[in-house]
Structure formats: C-alpha cells, structure tokens
Amino acid sequence: MRPPQNVVKFRLAGFPLDALDQKRMRRLRRTSDRTGVPIPDLISEIVGQVIEIWLAEAELPNKIVKFPAARTIVSPEFC
C-alpha cells in the first residue's frame, strides 16, 4: 500500500528511517551515546559492512576448488 502524497519519509542525513523499528532506533541511540559516534555515521558503517559481506558471499562460488569425485573400486572379495 502506498502512502498518501502528503506523507514524507523521515530521513536522517539522507538515510530513510521508515524501515527501522523503535527497538533498532533505541539500539542505535545507545550505541551512539556509548561510542560517541553520530547515528548517521553508525548507519553508514553498518551499511558498508553489509555490502562487504554480500560481496564476499558473491565471490565465494568462484573461490571454491572443485575436485573430481574419487572413484572407489570394490573388489569381488569384499562383496
């Protein structure tokens, strides 16, 4: 459902905050108070970390070395 035309999403330093619930906003505020880092800087750092994780996961299939399946020969005396 789309919001009405007269509703504007709340933004903090360009970051839309409509996707954050109250619990996450409180956690950001506590972390900001404890570390002395402003909330917009925390959000950009978190977004950067998430993007790095996504890029690493996307490269993972290229880094896996596939070895040929080992063939096992069963001799008749073991059957």
Secondary structure by P-SEA (a helix, b strand, c coil): cccccccccccccccccccccaaaaaaaaaaaaaacccaaaaaaaaaaaaaaaaaaaaaccccccccccbbbbbccccc
